[in-house]
Amino acid sequence: MDDLTYQPVKHNHEEFLREEMKDEEFRKGYEALGPKYSLIRQLLLARQQSGMTQEAIANKIGTTKSAISRLESGGKHVPSITTLRKYADAVGCDLEIKLTPKNLNKTAG
């Protein structure tokens, strides 16, 4: 009979990224996803700091728990600014959206 004991695979994420970032195609793809994952991290952190569940946020802003789950997972759905503002209000945050220059070291010429 096979051993069905859980044996996790060792994985060092930082080391993995360091190696994969040497591949230009991977690096470009990874960097393109940066803003999306930054938003997801901010949503999760704000909810954690608020002490609220997905269900509590959903009730507060008049939606479903599954809609909050989709918002926090960063799937195919792109949330509206109105939805992000409601979420921010629910977790006691202000929503701030800003544009920043892509290359601060580049001089006008």
C-alpha positions in Angstrom: 0.0 0.0 0.0 1.3 3.5 -0.8 2.3 5.9 1.9 -0.4 8.6 1.9 1.3 10.8 4.6 1.4 14.5 3.6 4.9 15.4 2.7 5.1 19.1 1.6 7.5 20.1 -1.2 10.2 22.5 0.0 10.0 25.8 -1.8 11.9 29.0 -1.3 9.8 31.6 -3.1 12.5 34.3 -3.0 15.1 32.0 -4.5 12.6 30.9 -7.1 11.8 34.5 -8.1 15.5 35.4 -8.2 16.2 32.6 -10.7 13.1 33.2 -12.8 13.7 36.9 -13.0 16.8 36.2 -15.1 14.4 35.2 -17.9 13.4 38.4 -19.6 9.9 37.1 -20.7 9.1 35.9 -17.2 10.3 39.2 -15.7 8.2 41.3 -18.0 5.1 39.2 -17.3 5.7 39.3 -13.6 6.2 43.1 -13.5 3.1 43.6 -15.6 1.0 41.8 -12.9 2.6 43.9 -10.1 -0.2 46.5 -9.8 -2.9 43.8 -9.8 -1.3 41.8 -7.0 -0.4 45.0 -5.1 -4.1 45.9 -5.0 -5.1 42.4 -3.8 -2.5 42.5 -1.0 -3.8 45.9 0.1 -7.4 44.6 0.1 -6.5 41.6 2.2 -4.4 43.6 4.6 -7.1 46.2 5.0 -9.7 43.5 5.7 -7.4 41.8 8.2 -6.7 45.1 10.0 -10.4 45.8 10.2 -11.1 42.4 11.7 -14.0 41.9 9.3 -14.9 38.8 7.4 -15.8 38.7 3.7 -19.4 38.1 4.7 -19.4 41.2 7.0 -18.0 43.4 4.3 -20.6 42.0 1.8 -23.4 42.8 4.2 -22.1 46.3 4.8 -21.9 47.2 1.2 -24.9 45.3 -0.1 -23.3 42.5 -2.1 -22.5 38.8 -1.6 -19.7 37.0 0.1 -18.8 35.4 -3.2 -18.5 38.9 -4.9 -16.0 39.9 -2.1 -14.1 36.7 -2.6 -13.9 37.4 -6.4 -12.7 40.9 -5.7 -10.0 39.7 -3.3 -8.8 36.9 -5.6 -8.1 39.2 -8.6 -9.7 37.0 -11.1 -10.9 38.1 -14.5 -13.3 40.7 -13.1 -12.0 44.3 -13.0 -13.7 46.1 -10.1 -15.2 49.6 -10.6 -13.9 52.5 -8.6 -17.3 52.6 -6.9 -16.9 49.1 -5.7 -13.4 49.8 -4.5 -14.6 52.9 -2.7 -17.4 50.9 -1.0 -14.9 48.2 0.1 -12.5 50.9 1.4 -15.3 52.5 3.4 -16.4 49.2 4.8 -12.9 48.4 6.2 -12.4 52.0 7.4 -10.0 53.1 4.7 -9.8 55.9 2.2 -9.4 54.9 -1.5 -6.4 56.6 -3.1 -5.7 56.2 -6.8 -2.6 57.9 -8.3 -0.5 57.9 -11.4 3.2 57.8 -11.0 5.9 58.3 -13.6 7.3 55.1 -14.9 10.9 56.2 -14.9 11.8 58.9 -12.4 15.5 58.9 -13.6 14.6 59.7 -17.2 15.2 63.3 -18.1 13.0 65.2 -20.5 14.7 65.7 -23.8 
